[in-house]
Amino acid sequence: MTHPIQPPRLGEPYLLTPGPLTTAYTTKAAMLRDWGSWDSDFRAMTADLRARLTAMLGAGGEACDCVPMQGSGTFAVEAMLGSFVPREGHALVLANGAYGQRAAETLSYLGRRHRLLDKGDYLPPRGAEVAEILAENPDITHVVAIHCETSSGILNPLAEIAEAVARAGRKLLIDAMSSFGAVPVAPAEIPFEALVSSANKCIEGVPGFGFVLARKEALEEAAGNSHSLSLDLHAQWAHMEATGQWRFTPPTHAVAAFLEALRLHEAEGGVTGRGARYAENRDVLVAGMRALGFETLLADRWQSPIITTFFCPADPAFSFPAFYEAMKARGFIIYPGKLTVVESFRLGHIGQVDAEVMRAVVRAAGEALAEMGVTSAAPPAAALEHRARLTD
Ligand SMILES: *Cc1c(COP(=O)(O)O)cnc(C)c1O
């Protein structure tokens, strides 16, 4: 039995994007009142949110605490990097897409010394190469890893990366933005200093804030590191511990919606249940799209349950803008690709969507191709040559 989803109301499209995404009706409805940020009711909501997110970590999570931060996910990533990498620190960024590149760019803005392991658009950084770089560079203090690189949909091998980092005695900072809540990251298995995620991804809340889950010791040690007044995680944490309040105006309605989203997450069976629904979504979608002739960028073993990249068909009758409009006309908002070499598009399979919705997406894609006069969804040969590099 699959968990019943709450579909969007009639006339609203499904968002096949990795956040903002299609949220449950009850999540949206939870925002229909106002809260005073200073009031004890809202302070209790904040405490509840922090406790539930920390508990979601699973084994080893007792050593951690949760610090929510206003803004989109990128604000929380910047807060994490600026608060945990000290000014004299040196970070190794593991990049294979836009979000790894953004982490490196953020460190440049912050004036933090860093180097990049750039794997291109979709090859995963492996534990062995991380171990080698760390052995050669004893002055590297932190490693920054992206769990699910949302720009391709690859699920990076976090366990082997975390093991290499721990073995070398360095500290791991994780961008788990698009995976947290659907892919397990128990600190007992994946030792880390801090990880970051946001309200509008796998927990299925509305946009408005991110959150960092960090070892309490790391939070204590972070005092004075931050370059920024508003993005200082230590200051936000210390203030919340002392007063129960956010330092500056909190996104009250987004927090209320998030608590309902957390309730639904729990009712679905937590990380396991949510991860299972997303994995089934992916499997149904990928099988259906392949039956239409589409090809995925990634080999199955690297494919996350979050979002899938498909190559655009080589057929000259295909155009992404026309495909986008044809899908929108059928009630689905899709997502353009982010690869630098070949044309692609992405379909997210997170949010209030299930296998039945995925079958409707495949039907819509088939109709869209027919409408455009596309006879083959096969990608250009160059795309397949690219993919052949991903055979390890
Ligand atoms: C969504 C996302 C972010 C944050 O993006 P925002 O647009 O700032 O919310 C960061 N990293 C990854 C991997 C993401 O998927």
The ligand as an SDF file (V2000), in Angstrom:
LIG
                    3D

 15 15  0  0  0  0  0  0  0  0999 V2000
   18.2000   23.4300   -3.5920 C   0  0  0  0  0  0  0  0  0  0  0  0
   19.6420   23.2540   -3.3300 C   0  0  0  0  0  0  0  0  0  0  0  0
   20.4060   24.2660   -2.7020 C   0  0  0  0  0  0  0  0  0  0  0  0
   19.8480   25.6010   -2.2740 C   0  0  0  0  0  0  0  0  0  0  0  0
   19.2160   26.2910   -3.2680 O   0  0  0  0  0  0  0  0  0  0  0  0
   18.2690   27.5410   -2.9450 P   0  0  0  0  0  0  0  0  0  0  0  0
   17.7610   27.9120   -4.2950 O   0  0  0  0  0  0  0  0  0  0  0  0
   19.1000   28.6000   -2.3280 O   0  0  0  0  0  0  0  0  0  0  0  0
   17.2070   27.0670   -1.9920 O   0  0  0  0  0  0  0  0  0  0  0  0
   21.7210   23.9730   -2.3990 C   0  0  0  0  0  0  0  0  0  0  0  0
   22.2710   22.7890   -2.6910 N   0  0  0  0  0  0  0  0  0  0  0  0
   21.5780   21.8010   -3.2960 C   0  0  0  0  0  0  0  0  0  0  0  0
   22.2570   20.4960   -3.5720 C   0  0  0  0  0  0  0  0  0  0  0  0
   20.2330   22.0050   -3.6300 C   0  0  0  0  0  0  0  0  0  0  0  0
   19.5340   21.0140   -4.2310 O   0  0  0  0  0  0  0  0  0  0  0  0
  1  2  1  0
  2  3  1  0
  2 14  2  0
  3  4  1  0
  3 10  2  0
  4  5  1  0
  5  6  1  0
  6  7  2  0
  6  8  1  0
  6  9  1  0
 10 11  1  0
 11 12  2  0
 12 13  1  0
 12 14  1  0
 14 15  1  0
M  END
$$$$
